[in-house]
């Protein structure tokens, strides 16, 4: 597990990152948000989840991925300040935005668990084909990971939590749409991909419970659902801000 001083060191940039997010998104009178803020917030939450998990499990193998990605994204809002969001000052909208960020962040850390699970599974299967014992197969950072079954249990727990949060995000979005536009859903890219991602993860959890899905099957469904999550949130704002350059 991480040593005490390592956890303390991680908390310092984590707190600074949180302050930068608050100042960039919620502190101004007019809420500004874009794909850079979304990426930065998602990875901040992913680091927080990793930090909490590291209290109970050996997850040093995830450290370079999570911390490196968060470090790359922390300053993105300086170059891509986002767009002013209509009705952004409304408490209901801020709640909806917060739910979305937390849900997408939990999915991010779940995908990292799925990737590590797939890599560890491949290494163990390669060892069994060559007649080697499983002991000592995982070397370097991978050697510090918990057992494969533990990672799998953590992965599906994260997916279940993220699915509940995504459901709440969609429900709050429907209520907002109803109050602002007079209809629960508007037919646009964000809505389509959000609903498709919800259906994808619903099928994944159904397959886990009733079909015992795991390994590569779970990884494929997770990656597919995560791509739709990214397209629903980050992809749409990226196209508007960077490609179409809409203010």
GIQUI-V298422 format. One record per helix or strand. SS is the DSSP state (helix for helix, strand for strand). FROM is the first residue (numbers start at 1). LEN is the number of residues. If there is no record, write none. Layout:
ss=SS from=FROM len=LEN
ss=SS from=FROM len=LEN
This chain:
ss=helix from=4 len=24
ss=strand from=32 len=2
ss=helix from=35 len=19
ss=helix from=60 len=14
ss=helix from=76 len=4
ss=strand from=83 len=2
ss=helix from=91 len=39
ss=helix from=140 len=5
ss=helix from=148 len=34
ss=helix from=189 len=23
ss=helix from=215 len=29
